[in-house]
Amino acid sequence: MPGAAGPDRAAFRQQLDAAIESIDAQLRAAHEAREQALPACRRVIRAAGSSIRSVHRLEADRAAALAAEAEAALREAQEALAPFPEVAYAGFLHDAEKEYAEARFTAALVAGGVLPGPAELGVAPASWLRGLAEAASELRRHALDRLRDGDLTAAETLLGVMDDAYDSLMAIDYPDAITNGLRRTVDALRAVLERTRGDVTATAVQARLQRALEEAQGI
């Protein structure tokens, strides 16, 4: 029985070339978007980190300016990747969003302000959650600075904020594929929280002993 006739090779080659050309154009566009977004994300991370350091130095205006710089770079990256969700989900955009959220949260928590939500910040929910966890960890440095300044009340307030953030984040219990590794970040926060609790408690006990000694001596 004679075999079936093969495809018309000319027509097949034409179809194949058209498909490859279309796919190549799509991949080239995705690659160009990635190449544009990557340096923008690196700028986000640098500016956000500098903003957090400025918060700790009590340079509120500089911290706000750097956070605005981080936001501008983030929007550039988001716009470039919007048509290419498969590239946006690769991880580096999430990291940039998380760093930007962390910078905004650190400033808000130190100032006692209201936290902006994910929509207000323009970041994904998972980025918002991880940004909050890392901002809460950043409060340890600020609490220790306040202890060195002799401001135990401020340090205790910051410890309370860290506690509240940890308790709230512990209620989020989904796989890492959904939360981008939130559980590991929250576990790290717990360790930072306990160290900070120990430092604040030791200082509080020392302060009470000092007051008791001064009262006994009639000072």
C-alpha positions in Angstrom: 0.0 0.0 0.0 1.6 3.2 -1.0 2.5 5.6 1.7 0.6 8.8 2.3 1.8 11.8 0.4 4.0 14.2 2.5 3.2 17.8 3.0 3.8 20.3 0.2 7.3 21.3 1.3 7.1 24.8 -0.2 3.9 25.5 1.6 5.2 23.9 4.8 8.4 25.9 4.7 6.4 29.1 4.2 4.2 28.3 7.2 7.2 27.4 9.3 9.1 30.6 8.5 6.0 32.7 9.2 5.5 31.0 12.7 9.2 31.4 13.6 9.3 35.0 12.5 6.2 35.8 14.6 7.6 34.0 17.6 11.0 35.6 17.2 9.4 39.1 17.1 7.5 38.3 20.4 10.6 37.0 22.1 12.7 39.9 20.9 10.1 42.3 22.3 10.1 40.4 25.7 13.9 40.5 25.8 14.0 44.2 25.1 11.5 44.8 27.8 13.5 42.7 30.2 16.7 44.6 29.3 14.9 47.9 30.0 13.3 46.7 33.3 16.4 45.1 34.9 18.4 48.3 35.3 15.3 50.2 36.4 14.7 47.5 39.1 18.3 47.9 40.2 17.8 51.7 40.6 14.7 51.0 42.7 16.7 48.8 45.0 19.5 51.3 45.4 17.2 54.3 46.0 15.0 52.3 48.4 18.0 51.2 50.4 19.3 54.7 50.6 15.9 55.9 51.6 15.8 53.5 54.5 19.2 54.6 55.7 18.0 58.2 55.6 15.0 57.3 57.8 17.4 55.8 60.4 19.5 59.0 60.2 16.2 61.0 60.8 16.6 62.7 57.4 12.9 62.6 56.6 13.1 64.9 53.5 16.0 63.0 51.9 14.2 59.7 52.7 11.1 60.9 50.9 13.0 62.2 47.9 14.8 58.8 47.5 11.6 56.9 47.9 10.1 59.0 45.1 13.1 58.2 43.0 12.6 54.5 43.7 8.9 54.8 42.7 9.7 56.5 39.4 12.2 53.7 38.5 9.6 51.1 39.6 6.9 52.5 37.4 9.3 52.4 34.4 10.0 48.8 35.0 6.3 47.9 35.5 5.3 49.7 32.3 8.0 47.9 30.3 7.0 44.5 31.6 3.2 45.0 31.5 2.8 43.3 28.1 5.0 40.4 29.2 3.7 38.8 32.4 5.9 35.8 32.0 8.9 38.0 32.3 7.4 40.1 35.1 6.8 37.0 37.2 10.5 36.0 36.9 11.2 37.5 40.3 13.3 40.7 39.8 10.2 42.9 39.5 8.8 41.4 42.7 12.1 42.2 44.5 12.0 45.8 43.4 8.4 46.2 44.5 9.2 44.7 47.8 12.2 47.0 48.4 10.1 50.1 47.4 7.3 49.0 49.8 9.9 48.4 52.5 11.2 52.0 52.1 7.7 53.5 52.3 6.8 51.3 55.3 9.9 52.0 57.3 9.3 55.8 57.0 5.6 55.4 57.9 6.3 53.1 60.9 9.0 55.3 62.3 6.9 58.4 61.9 3.8 56.7 63.3 1.9 57.2 60.1 -0.7 55.1 58.3 0.5 52.3 56.0 -0.5 52.7 52.3 -2.2 49.6 50.8 -1.0 47.6 47.8 -3.1 49.6 45.4 -1.9 52.9 46.7 1.7 51.8 46.5 1.1 50.2 43.1 2.7 46.8 44.1 1.5 43.2 44.1 0.0 41.9 47.4 2.9 39.5 47.9 5.4 42.3 47.5 3.4 44.4 50.0 3.5 41.6 52.6 7.2 41.0 52.3 7.9 44.7 52.3 6.0 45.0 55.6 8.0 42.1 57.1 11.3 43.6 56.2 10.3 47.1 57.3 9.4 45.6 60.7 12.8 44.0 60.9 14.4 47.4 60.0 12.7 48.8 63.2 15.2 46.9 65.3 18.0 49.4 64.2 15.7 52.3 65.0 14.8 50.9 68.4 18.4 50.3 69.3 19.2 53.9 68.3 16.4 55.1 70.6 17.8 53.0 73.4 21.2 54.6 73.0 19.5 58.0 73.1 17.9 57.0 76.4 14.4 57.0 75.0 13.1 53.7 76.3 9.5 54.7 75.6 10.1 55.2 71.9 12.0 51.8 71.8 9.1 50.1 73.5 6.6 51.6 71.0 8.7 50.4 68.1 8.9 46.9 69.7 5.1 46.9 69.9 4.8 47.8 66.2 7.2 45.0 65.3 5.0 42.6 67.4 1.8 43.8 65.7 3.3 43.4 62.2 4.6 39.9 63.1 1.2 38.8 64.5 -0.6 40.1 61.4 1.7 38.4 59.0 1.5 35.1 60.8 -2.2 35.0 59.7 -1.1 34.7 56.1 -0.6 31.0 55.4 -0.3 30.2 51.7 2.3 28.3 49.6 5.5 30.1 48.7 4.4 30.0 45.1 1.6 32.4 46.0 3.5 34.6 48.6 7.0 34.6 47.0 8.7 33.2 50.1 6.8 35.2 52.7 7.2 32.5 55.4 11.0 32.7 55.3 10.8 36.5 55.6 8.4 36.3 58.6 10.6 33.7 60.3 13.6 36.1 60.0 11.4 38.8 61.5 10.6 36.6 64.4 14.3 36.2 65.2 14.9 39.9 64.9 11.8 40.6 67.1 13.0 38.3 69.9 16.5 39.8 69.9 14.9 43.3 70.1 12.6 42.2 72.8 15.6 41.0 74.8 17.4 44.3 74.3 14.4 46.5 75.3 13.6 44.3 78.3 17.2 44.4 79.6 17.2 48.2 79.3 13.8 48.5 81.0 15.0 46.3 83.9 18.2 48.3 84.2 16.2 51.5 84.2 13.9 50.2 87.0 16.8 49.1 89.1 18.5 52.5 88.6 15.3 54.3 89.7 15.0 52.0 92.8 18.6 52.6 93.7 18.1 56.4 93.4 15.0 56.3 95.5 16.7 54.2 98.2 19.6 56.8 98.2 17.1 59.6 98.3 18.3 61.1 95.1 
